[in-house]
Amino acid sequence: MFTVYALHSAKFNKIYIGYSSDMENRLDAHNIYQTKGYTFRYRPWVVVYTESYPTKKEAMIRERQLKSAKGREFIWNLINYRQDD
C-alpha cells in the first residue's frame, strides 16, 4: 500500500506533496532525520491530507496530479478551510 500525502509547515506557510510506502517513517524523516533539503528548511511539518493506493504507479500518478496548479489549489483550500474553523 502506498500513501500520497500533503504536508504543511504553518511556521513558514509552505506545502510539500509526496508519496511513501511507510508514511510514519517518512514523516519522521521530514521532521527529524533529514539534515538538508527543502523539507529540512521548513520544519515542522504536519500531515494535512492523505490518500491510499495499492500500487506505486497509481500513487505516483496521483502525486503528479496534486503537484499541478489545480492540485496545489486543492491542498491550499483544505488548509485555509481548517484555519477558518
C-alpha angles and dihedrals in degrees: 000000000000127000124211109204144181122210128197129204105203091185092061099019092235132139132211126195123198146132135238143173089220109041097178094054092042092055089049089051091054094046105031119010107042116094100187142016139063099311092045091060096052104045138182103059127190125195109244101168140016138178127182127222131182095224136044090231093058091047092051091051092051092045089055090050092051091049090058121095092261092047093051090047089054091052093046090050090054091050094046091047091054092048090053091058 
